[in-house]
Amino acid sequence: MSPHSLRPQTHAPVTDRKVRFALVGCGRIAANHMESVKVHAERAEMIAVVDTDPAKLAAAVERTGARGYPSLEAMLAAETPDCVIITTPSGLHSQQVIQVARAGFDVMTEKPMATRWQDGLAMVRACDEAGVHLFVVKQNRRNKTLQLLKKAMELGRFGRIYMVNVNVFWTRPQEYYDSASWRGTWEFDGGAFMNQASHYVDLLDWIGGPVESVMAYTGTLARNIEVEDTGVAALKWRNGAMGTINVTMLTYPKNMEGSITILGEKGSVRVGGLAVNEIKHWDFADKHEMDAEVEQASYQTTSVYGFGHPLYYDNVINTLRGEAMPETDGREGLKSLELLIAMYLSSRDGRRVNLPLEY
């Protein structure tokens, strides 16, 4: 089946009760999901949590009041969630999403949706065949700063785009990678591009448009891990624009910058801060009423995750209630996965990789 075929949805909208979520994986990012469901408590509830670590499971049960299960299999046999949230190590996403889909439940996965291209395609195919939704978390898209930038792009305010630059200058000490055996591995994690910078790679396509080709270099310069702690890539877009993405987890002494800069014929914008949370530069030849929103769009944060998860959940809940379409489904997730795989192929083989990877 083609990954671009249309899928039927077999589930009736949830209209007479709260949307029921089950969370699989109670590690670092799971707290954002627990809190997001709590923010939408009038329309949603967490009915089950799953983790193989008894201590993490007990903490999640206490935090959410949900029923706890030691395995995905046990939860699927006992519960009927409307959507299962996958926040396990990245290399497990594919098999678990497929397992949930075959059980007949809608499913949401954290980034990256998969660590291999064929796994991503298999996830979309399985959800198509089961007639279930596949949601891929892209919470940074909901940042007010990026929403304004996206709107300016859609309105054509930049004119022709000349250059796009993305920087992710963060730090992850060796202790971070040592905190779990799966971190820093090719099979279960992926490196600085695949894991930490995944949302920024997503911006290259979502903001910049379809990419034509990529040339990348990656290296493991300081950390004792399998994957890269640093990488750079040069890109050319189909519209003729050129640009770069620069990523490192070695910034001294702490996270410094997560930014995107767009230079165009009639406008220049830089969104920076720790996690694309501050509009640093906004200048267009033609004025627009949205310019008055620039100051209010910026916000302060100490978290590289930002505040987009509750806004992302709003769309998921509305979709499950039959009131909206998914903003980021499996096919949308494949766009950034394709870029990531192209970067790794380029770095491995020392060549420019053209997109799409497959026809």
C-alpha positions as CSV (number, residue, x, y, z in Angstrom):
1,M,0.0,0.0,0.0
2,S,1.3,3.4,-0.8
3,P,2.1,5.6,2.2
4,H,0.2,8.4,0.5
5,S,-3.1,6.5,0.2
6,L,-6.2,7.8,1.9
7,R,-7.2,5.9,5.0
8,P,-10.7,5.3,6.4
9,Q,-11.3,6.2,10.0
10,T,-13.2,3.4,11.9
11,H,-13.8,5.2,15.2
12,A,-16.9,7.2,15.9
13,P,-16.2,10.7,17.4
14,V,-16.1,10.9,21.2
15,T,-19.1,13.2,22.0
16,D,-20.7,12.1,25.2
17,R,-17.7,11.7,27.6
18,K,-14.1,12.7,28.2
19,V,-11.4,11.5,25.7
20,R,-9.5,8.6,27.3
21,F,-5.7,8.5,27.1
22,A,-3.2,5.8,28.0
23,L,0.5,6.7,28.4
24,V,3.2,4.2,27.6
25,G,6.6,5.1,28.9
26,C,7.0,7.3,32.1
27,G,10.4,8.8,31.6
28,R,11.7,12.3,30.9
29,I,9.1,13.7,28.5
30,A,6.1,11.9,29.9
31,A,5.5,14.6,32.5
32,N,4.6,17.0,29.7
33,H,2.0,14.6,28.5
34,M,0.6,14.0,32.0
35,E,0.3,17.8,32.5
36,S,-1.2,18.4,29.1
37,V,-4.0,15.9,29.8
38,K,-4.6,17.6,33.1
39,V,-4.8,21.0,31.4
40,H,-7.7,19.7,29.4
41,A,-9.3,17.9,32.3
42,E,-12.8,19.0,31.3
43,R,-12.5,17.1,28.0
44,A,-9.8,14.5,28.6
45,E,-8.5,12.0,31.2
46,M,-5.6,9.7,31.7
47,I,-7.0,6.2,32.4
48,A,-3.8,4.1,32.3
49,V,0.0,4.4,32.5
50,V,2.6,1.8,31.5
51,D,6.3,1.3,32.4
52,T,8.6,-1.6,32.9
53,D,10.4,0.2,35.7
54,P,8.3,-0.3,38.9
55,A,9.5,2.9,40.5
56,K,8.6,5.1,37.5
57,L,5.3,3.3,37.2
58,A,4.4,3.9,40.8
59,A,5.3,7.6,40.5
60,A,3.2,8.0,37.4
61,V,0.2,6.2,39.1
62,E,0.5,8.6,42.1
63,R,0.8,11.6,39.8
64,T,-2.1,10.8,37.5
65,G,-4.4,8.6,39.5
66,A,-4.5,6.3,36.5
67,R,-4.3,2.5,36.6
68,G,-0.7,1.2,36.2
69,Y,0.5,-1.7,34.0
70,P,4.0,-3.3,33.6
71,S,3.6,-3.8,29.9
72,L,1.9,-2.5,26.8
73,E,0.3,-6.0,26.2
74,A,-1.3,-6.0,29.7
75,M,-2.7,-2.5,29.3
76,L,-4.2,-3.3,25.8
77,A,-5.8,-6.4,27.2
78,A,-7.5,-4.6,30.0
79,E,-8.3,-1.0,28.8
80,T,-10.2,0.7,26.0
81,P,-8.4,4.1,25.5
82,D,-9.4,6.4,22.7
83,C,-5.7,7.2,22.1
84,V,-2.5,5.5,23.3
85,I,0.5,7.9,23.8
86,I,4.0,6.4,23.1
87,T,6.8,8.1,25.0
88,T,9.3,5.2,25.1
89,P,12.8,5.2,23.7
90,S,12.7,6.2,20.1
91,G,13.8,2.8,18.7
92,L,10.7,1.2,20.2
93,H,8.2,3.6,18.7
94,S,7.6,1.7,15.5
95,Q,6.9,-1.7,16.9
96,Q,4.7,-0.2,19.7
97,V,2.7,2.0,17.3
98,I,2.1,-0.9,15.0
99,Q,1.0,-3.1,18.0
100,V,-1.4,-0.4,19.2
101,A,-2.8,0.1,15.7
102,R,-3.4,-3.6,15.2
103,A,-5.3,-3.6,18.6
104,G,-7.6,-1.0,17.0
105,F,-6.7,2.1,19.0
106,D,-5.7,5.6,17.8
107,V,-2.1,6.3,18.7
108,M,0.2,9.3,19.3
109,T,4.0,9.0,19.2
110,E,6.7,11.4,20.5
111,K,9.5,12.5,18.2
112,P,11.2,11.1,16.4
113,M,8.4,8.9,15.1
114,A,11.0,6.3,14.2
115,T,14.8,6.0,13.8
116,R,14.7,4.2,10.4
117,W,12.9,5.3,7.2
118,Q,11.3,1.9,6.5
119,D,10.0,1.8,10.1
120,G,8.3,5.1,9.6
121,L,6.6,3.9,6.4
122,A,5.5,0.7,8.2
123,M,3.9,2.8,11.0
124,V,1.8,4.8,8.6
125,R,0.9,1.7,6.6
126,A,-0.2,-0.2,9.8
127,C,-2.4,2.7,10.9
128,D,-3.9,3.0,7.4
129,E,-4.8,-0.7,7.4
130,A,-6.3,-0.5,10.9
131,G,-8.2,2.7,10.1
132,V,-6.8,4.5,13.1
133,H,-5.2,8.0,13.5
134,L,-1.4,8.3,13.9
135,F,-0.5,11.6,15.7
136,V,3.2,12.7,15.7
137,V,4.1,15.2,18.4
138,K,5.4,18.5,16.9
139,Q,4.7,20.8,19.8
140,N,7.1,23.5,18.8
141,R,4.9,24.3,15.8
142,R,2.4,25.7,18.3
143,N,4.8,28.3,19.7
144,K,3.3,31.8,19.1
145,T,6.6,32.9,17.7
146,L,6.6,30.2,15.0
147,Q,2.9,30.5,14.3
148,L,3.6,34.2,13.4
149,L,6.6,33.2,11.2
150,K,4.5,30.5,9.5
151,K,1.7,33.0,8.8
152,A,4.2,35.5,7.3
153,M,5.5,32.8,5.0
154,E,2.0,31.7,3.9
155,L,1.1,35.3,3.1
156,G,4.2,35.7,0.9
157,R,5.6,38.6,3.0
158,F,9.3,37.5,2.4
159,G,8.9,37.5,-1.4
160,R,11.5,35.1,-2.7
161,I,13.4,33.2,0.1
162,Y,17.2,33.4,-0.2
163,M,18.5,31.8,3.0
164,V,17.4,29.7,6.0
165,N,19.6,29.1,9.0
166,V,18.8,26.9,12.0
167,N,21.0,26.6,15.1
168,V,20.6,24.3,18.1
169,F,23.4,25.0,20.5
170,W,22.5,22.9,23.6
171,T,24.4,20.7,26.0
172,R,23.9,17.2,27.2
173,P,26.6,16.0,29.7
174,Q,27.9,12.5,29.8
175,E,25.7,11.9,32.8
176,Y,22.6,12.4,30.6
177,Y,23.7,9.6,28.3
178,D,24.7,7.4,31.1
179,S,21.3,7.8,32.9
180,A,19.7,5.1,30.6
181,S,21.3,2.4,28.6
182,W,19.4,3.2,25.5
183,R,20.6,6.8,25.3
184,G,23.2,7.6,22.7
185,T,22.6,4.3,20.8
186,W,21.8,3.9,17.1
187,E,19.2,1.3,17.7
188,F,17.1,3.0,20.3
189,D,17.9,6.7,20.4
190,G,19.7,8.4,17.4
191,G,22.0,11.3,17.8
192,A,21.9,15.1,18.1
193,F,20.1,15.5,14.8
194,M,17.6,12.6,15.3
195,N,16.8,13.2,19.0
196,Q,17.5,16.6,20.4
197,A,17.2,18.6,17.2
198,S,14.3,16.7,15.7
199,H,11.8,19.5,16.1
200,Y,14.3,21.9,14.5
201,V,14.8,19.6,11.5
202,D,11.0,19.7,11.2
203,L,11.1,23.5,10.8
204,L,13.3,23.2,7.7
205,D,10.4,21.7,5.8
206,W,7.4,23.2,7.7
207,I,8.7,26.7,7.4
208,G,11.1,26.6,4.5
209,G,9.1,24.2,2.2
210,P,10.2,21.0,0.4
211,V,14.0,20.4,0.5
212,E,15.7,19.4,-2.8
213,S,19.0,18.1,-1.5
214,V,21.2,17.9,1.6
215,M,24.9,17.5,2.4
216,A,25.8,16.8,6.0
217,Y,28.8,16.1,8.3
218,T,28.4,14.5,11.8
219,G,30.9,13.7,14.5
220,T,31.2,12.4,18.0
221,L,33.6,14.9,19.4
222,A,33.4,14.6,23.2
223,R,30.8,12.2,24.5
224,N,31.3,8.5,24.9
225,I,28.3,7.4,22.8
226,E,27.6,5.5,19.5
227,V,25.9,8.4,17.8
228,E,26.9,12.0,16.9
229,D,27.0,14.8,19.5
230,T,27.6,17.4,16.8
231,G,26.5,17.9,13.2
232,V,26.1,20.4,10.4
233,A,24.2,20.2,7.1
234,A,23.9,22.4,4.0
235,L,20.5,22.4,2.3
236,K,19.0,23.5,-1.0
237,W,15.3,24.0,-1.2
238,R,13.2,23.4,-4.3
239,N,12.4,27.1,-4.4
240,G,16.1,27.8,-4.9
241,A,16.8,28.9,-1.3
242,M,19.9,27.7,0.4
243,G,20.7,27.3,4.1
244,T,22.3,25.4,7.0
245,I,21.4,23.6,10.2
246,N,24.1,23.6,12.9
247,V,23.6,21.3,15.9
248,T,25.7,20.4,19.0
249,M,25.1,19.0,22.4
250,L,28.5,20.3,23.6
251,T,27.7,24.0,24.3
252,Y,29.6,25.3,27.4
253,P,28.3,25.5,30.1
254,K,24.6,25.1,29.4
255,N,21.9,25.3,26.7
256,M,22.4,28.6,24.7
257,E,20.3,28.8,21.6
258,G,17.6,27.2,19.5
259,S,16.9,29.5,16.6
260,I,15.7,29.9,13.0
261,T,16.6,32.8,10.6
262,I,14.8,33.5,7.3
263,L,16.3,36.0,4.8
264,G,14.1,36.9,1.9
265,E,13.6,39.5,-0.9
266,K,11.3,41.7,1.2
267,G,11.8,40.5,4.8
268,S,14.2,39.2,7.4
269,V,13.2,37.4,10.6
270,R,15.1,35.7,13.4
271,V,13.4,33.7,16.1
272,G,15.8,32.7,18.8
273,G,16.1,32.3,22.5
274,L,16.7,29.0,24.2
275,A,14.0,27.2,22.1
276,V,12.7,29.5,19.3
277,N,10.7,31.4,22.0
278,E,11.9,35.0,21.3
279,I,11.5,37.0,18.1
280,K,14.9,38.8,17.9
281,H,14.4,40.4,14.5
282,W,11.3,41.1,12.5
283,D,11.5,43.5,9.5
284,F,9.4,43.5,6.3
285,A,9.1,46.0,3.4
286,D,5.3,45.9,3.7
287,K,3.6,46.4,7.0
288,H,0.8,44.1,8.3
289,E,-1.5,44.0,11.3
290,M,0.3,40.9,12.6
291,D,3.4,43.1,13.2
292,A,1.6,44.4,16.4
293,E,1.7,40.8,17.8
294,V,5.4,40.4,17.7
295,E,6.2,41.6,21.2
296,Q,3.4,39.6,22.8
297,A,4.5,36.4,20.9
298,S,7.8,36.1,22.7
299,Y,8.0,34.4,26.0
300,Q,10.6,33.3,28.6
301,T,11.4,29.7,29.2
302,T,14.0,27.5,30.9
303,S,12.8,24.4,29.2
304,V,13.9,23.4,25.7
305,Y,10.5,21.6,25.3
306,G,8.6,25.0,25.3
307,F,4.9,25.2,26.2
308,G,3.4,23.6,23.1
309,H,2.3,20.3,24.4
310,P,-1.1,21.5,25.8
311,L,-1.8,23.3,22.5
312,Y,-0.9,20.2,20.6
313,Y,-3.3,18.1,22.7
314,D,-6.0,20.6,22.0
315,N,-5.9,19.6,18.3
316,V,-5.7,15.9,19.2
317,I,-8.7,16.1,21.5
318,N,-10.7,18.1,18.9
319,T,-9.8,15.5,16.3
320,L,-11.0,12.6,18.4
321,R,-14.2,14.5,19.1
322,G,-14.8,14.9,15.4
323,E,-14.3,18.7,15.5
324,A,-10.9,19.0,13.7
325,M,-8.4,17.4,11.4
326,P,-4.9,16.3,12.7
327,E,-2.3,19.1,12.4
328,T,0.6,16.6,12.4
329,D,-0.3,13.1,11.4
330,G,2.0,10.2,10.3
331,R,2.5,11.6,6.8
332,E,3.6,14.9,8.2
333,G,6.0,13.1,10.5
334,L,7.5,11.3,7.6
335,K,8.7,14.6,6.1
336,S,11.1,15.4,8.9
337,L,12.1,11.7,9.2
338,E,13.0,11.7,5.5
339,L,15.2,14.8,6.1
340,L,16.9,13.2,9.1
341,I,17.7,9.9,7.2
342,A,19.0,12.0,4.2
343,M,21.4,13.8,6.6
344,Y,22.7,10.5,8.0
345,L,23.1,8.9,4.6
346,S,25.0,12.0,3.4
347,S,27.3,12.0,6.4
348,R,28.0,8.3,6.1
349,D,28.7,8.2,2.4
350,G,30.3,11.7,2.0
351,R,27.8,12.7,-0.8
352,R,24.9,15.0,-1.5
353,V,21.6,13.2,-1.0
354,N,18.6,14.3,-3.2
355,L,15.0,14.1,-2.0
356,P,12.6,12.5,-2.0
357,L,14.3,9.3,-1.0
358,E,11.7,7.2,-2.8
359,Y,9.2,7.6,-5.6
